[in-house]
Structures are given as C-alpha cells and as structure tokens.
C-alpha cells in the first residue's frame, strides 16, 4: 500500500502514490477529514461532529448528513486500504475507524499516512522554548523543512470557526519558527537568509516590531546602514497605521546606534529572548500590573501639578 499524502496548508489535497486520490470533491467530505486530521489525537462522538458540520440543522438531519459524509469518506479511502467499517476493528493500515457512537483516526504510522500539519507541529515541539541561536545544524534543517511545508495558511478559503482558530494557531507557530531561524542566521553570519525570513514574517504581520529590529540589525551587519535606517522608517509607519503607537525604546535605541554608527559588531544591543506562540498571553498580568502602577504615579503627579497651579495663582493675586 502506497503512502497517503495529505496537505492542509494552502489548498486541500490528498495523493496516493503521487497521484490525486478521487472521491474528495465534496466540501463536507474535505471538511470532515480535515477536522479529524487536525484533531487526530482523540476520538470524536458522532453527535459532536454532526453539530460542528451542520450546526444550523435539526439533530436528526445533521446525524443523517454525517452518516452520508462518512460513507463518502470511507468509500474514498477504502480503495486505498485506509478505512474500517462499523465493527470498530483496528486493522493495520486503516486511517479511519467509524464506530456506532465514535469516529476516530488511527495512528499515522500504522496507516501509512504523511500529513504536512503533523510534520510541522512535531518540528515546532522540537524547538519550543529553545533559542534560535542555540539550535544545532540538524535541528535547524528540521525547522527549515517544516517552514517550507507552510505553502499557505491552513485550508485557505475556508471560514468555519474551528478552521479560523486553528489557522491562527498554526500561523503563530510558523512565525515563531521563522523568528528562530532569523536568530540562527544572525548568530552564524548568514545575513542574507535571515533577511528573507524576516521579510516573510512581515508579510503576515507588518507591525511585528521585534522583526523590524532584527532586520535593522541584519542590514547594518551586512554593511547596508542606509537600508537599516529605512527599515526603521517602515517600522514607524507600520506601527502608526496598524496600531497607532510609536516604536518602543529598544527600537529607538537601535535606530540611534545605527544612525551614529555605534552598534557593536556582534549581537543586538539588548539581548532579546526568542518568542514562542504562548509568550504574549503569559506576560499580560505583568503588563497590567505595570500599567496600574503607572496610573497611580500619574494620578499623584497630576494632583501635585494642580496644587502647584493653585499656589501660583494665589501668589499672582497678591
């Protein structure tokens, strides 16, 4: 049995032996298989799947539609030897098991399935929490290969709620991996490749300030100070247009060092840790605490200013 290759990044596709597998033209067949693949680590009740795919339909009809879609999916897969019937037996090589109340996917190695999202997530897990500059050559190649699988956002053109959530999650993982590759390139003097990764990130998030700083530094280290200064101007414009904020002090400090030609030859002026997808949410309580403290300080300053104004006004009257 040939390996079943399934691509969910960009356009949905299923291939066997290098040839497109027939039977996946129906949108609901594609969606059902895609959902099961993205959430492949656990079984799903028929009721939950019916509600997910046909949420606006009465329960009895939605279950009927699910049975029909499962039948189409089983028919498409069984010619490849990747499907089990309703007896729940787990035959080697079967991808789909449809039982009386549950539907599940079997482990990919047993089913001889290659899934781009699975390879991508394994690579991310391998480097999560590791600084890009500390990656070894083999791990760096794994991350590069995983990033190359990202041919486009998850299931482009689909707008189901579950898909939008997973699309954003996987895109964040993609940007984090590119960020680590930039750090690796910077540490190893491969400025040209690092610039390509940075430009890719900004196509997805043009106001990602950390990436602008990385590009400013890479451009300066590559000998193009003018381009580094222009990158700062692009950063300022993107932050103003997207978020209506000014650059933070680290970005301004880097700009001034480049402008005055005072940047050290190696390393960013202030070391920045690599960011994983969950980092921003984890720091929100700290940000809130700092903002509340700042609010108290500003209130005290405002009160003192009002007192000083009144004292001056009283003095002027005399």
N, C-alpha and C positions, 0 to 999 in steps of 0.2 A: 504494500500500500504506500503510495507516494505521500509526501508531507503536504498537509493542508496549510497554505499560507494566507493569512488574513491581515488585511491592512485597514486600520480605522483612522489613521492620521490622513487628513485630506479627504479624498473620495473613498467610500467604502468599496472594498473589493475582496473576492475570495478566489484563490487559484489552487489548482491541484496539478502537480507535475508541470508547472509553468503555464498552464492553460486556464482561462477563466472557467469557474465551475458554474454550471447552469442551475436555474431554479431560485435565484436570488433577486429577481426583478421587482417583486412586490415590496413596497415600502415597509409594511409591518413585519414581514419576514426579516428584512435587514435590521429593523429596529430591535426586534426580539433577540436575534442572535447577538447584536452589538451590546445590548444591555447585559445579557448573560455573560458575555466575554469581559466587559469592564468590571462586572461584579462577580467574577468567576470563583472567588474564594468561598462562597457559601451557596447553599440551595435556596430556592425561592418557591413560595406557595403559588399555586395556580391563581388563587384569589388576588394576591398582591400584583402578579403580572397582568392579570386582566384589568385591574383597576388602574394600573400605570399606563397601559397602552390604549385603553378605551374608557377613560375616566368619565366621559360625558354620556356613557351608555348605561342602560339598566344592567344590573348584575348578571341576570341570566343570559342576556345577549352578549355581554362582554366575555363571559366564560365560553360561550359558543364560538365567538370570534377567535379566542385564544386556542381552542381545540383545532380550529381550521388552520390557524397560522402555524401551530406546532406540527400539524400534519404536513404542510408545505415544507417546513424546515426539515422535518425528518425525511421527506421524500428527496430533498436536495442533497442531504448528507448521506443517506443510506447507500447510494450508489458508490460512495467513496468509502463505505465501511465505517462511518463515523456516527452512528446513531443506534440507540437501543429503543425497544418498544416499551409497552406499559408494564412489563413484568419486573422492571427495576434491576435486572441483572446487569452486572458491570463487566462486560466483555472487554478484553484488551483491545485498544484501538478505538473505542467508542468515545466520541466527543460529547454527545447529548444523551441524557437519560431523562425520559418523561414518565414519571410515575403517576399514581392515581391523584395524589394531592401535591406532589412536589415536582419541580423541574430543576435539574442541575447540570453543570458541566463537569466532566471528569478531568483529572489531571492531564495537562497538555502533553507531557512526555509519553503517557500511555496512548494518547490519541494521535500522536504524531502530528501535532499542530504547532505551527510557528505564528506567533501573534506579535505585531510590532509594539503594541502598548505594553505587553508583558516584558519584552526585552528592555524597553525604555524605562519602566518602573524598577526593574532589577538594577539597572545601571545607576539610577538615582539613589536607590537604597545603599548601594556600594560606597557612594561618596558623601552621603548626607552627614553633616557635621564635620567634614574634613575640609581643611583649607586648600584652595586650588593650587597654591604654590608648593604644597607638600605632596601632591599626587606623584606616584611613580609612573614610569613610562607606560607600563601595561594598563594601569587604571586610566590614565589619560586617553589611551587608544579606545578603551571601552566606552568612555564618556563621549568621545568624538563620534564613534559609531552609533551610539544611541541618539545623539543630537541629529545625526544625518537622517535618522528614521523619521524625524519630525517634518514630513513633507507639507504639512499644513495643520491647522487646528483640528481637533477631534471632530470627525464627521461633519466637515464643512457643509453648510447649507441646511443643517438640522437645527431646530429651535425649540425642541422639547425641553422642559425644565430640567430633567435629570441630565440631559446632554450638556446644557449650558453650564451647570455646576461642574461636571467632570471636565469639560473643555477648559474652564478657567484653572482648575486644579492642575491639569497636565501642562497647560501653558506656563504656569508659575514654575513648575518643575523644570521645564525646558529653559526658561530664563536663568534659573539658578545654576543649571549645568553650564550654560554658556558663560555665566559670570565666573565660575570656577576655571573654565578654560582660559578666560582672559587673564586671570591671576597666574595660571601656569605659564602662559606665553610671556607675560611680563617678567616673571622670575627667571625665565630661560632665554630672554632676549629676542624672542620671536615676535617683534612688534607688529609686523605686517599681518600675521594671522590673528593676533589679538585685536587689531583694528577691525578686521572683518567680523569677528564675533560681536564686538561692541556695536557695530552698525546694525547687525541683525537684531540685537536686543532693542535698539531704539526704534526699529520699525514696528515693534509690538508695543513699546512704551516709551514715547519720545520724551517724557518728563522724568525718566529714571535718572535721578541726579548722580547716584553712585557711578553709573555707567559713563556719564559725561565726564566725571573726574578721571575715570580710568582712561578714557580716550584722550583727554588733555595730556595726561602723563605719558601715554604711549607715543603720542605725536611729538611731544617735546623730546623724549628719549630717542626717537628715530631721527631727530635733527630738524624737525619742521616746527619751529616755535610759532610762526605765523598761523599755521593751521591749528595749533593748540589754543591760541588766543581766540581764533574764530570759533572753535568748539565751545569755548566759554560763552560767547555771544549767542550761539544756538541754544545752549543750556538756559540762559537767562530768558530768551524768547519762549522756549517751550514751557518753562515753569510759569511764566506770566500768563500765557494763553491757556494752558491746561488747568492750572491750579490757582492762579492769581497770587503767587507767592514769590519772594525773592530767593536767590540762592542762599544756602546755609553757609556758615562761617568757614567750614572746611573748603568749600568750593571757591569762595572768595580768596581765601589764603593761598590756595594752589594757584589761582589766577595771578595773584600778585607776585608769587615766587617765580612763575614762568615769565611774567612781564619784565621783572627786574633781573631775569636770568640768574636766580639764586636757588634753583631747585637742585637738590642733591642728585648725583649720578644714578643712584640705585634706590628703588623703593619709594613709595608715596611718603610725603612729609609726615603724615599721621597714619599709622598702620590701621587698615580697615579690615575687620574680620569678614570672611565670606558669609553670605546670607543664604539661609535655607528658606524654603517656602513658608514655614510657620513663624519665622522670626518676627515680622512686624506685629502680628497679633500678640505674641508673647510679651512685647515691650509696652503695650498700651497702658497697663496700670501704672508703670513708672512715668510715662509721659503725662498721664492725668495728674499724678501727684505733683510733678514739677509745675504743671500749669496752675494747679490750685495754690501752690506756694507763691508762684509769681503773681497770681491775682491778689493775694494778701499783701504782698510787698507793694504792688501798685496802688492798692487802696490806701495803704499807710502813707505813701508818697503823695497821693492826691490830697489826703487830709492835711498834711503838713503844708502843701502848696496853698491850700485855701486859707490856712491860718496865717501864713506869711502875707498873702494878698490883703487880708483884713487888717493886719498890723501896719502895712504900708499905707493903706487907705486912711487909717486912723491918724497916722503921722502926717500925711498930707493935709488933713483937715486943720491941723494945728500949725 
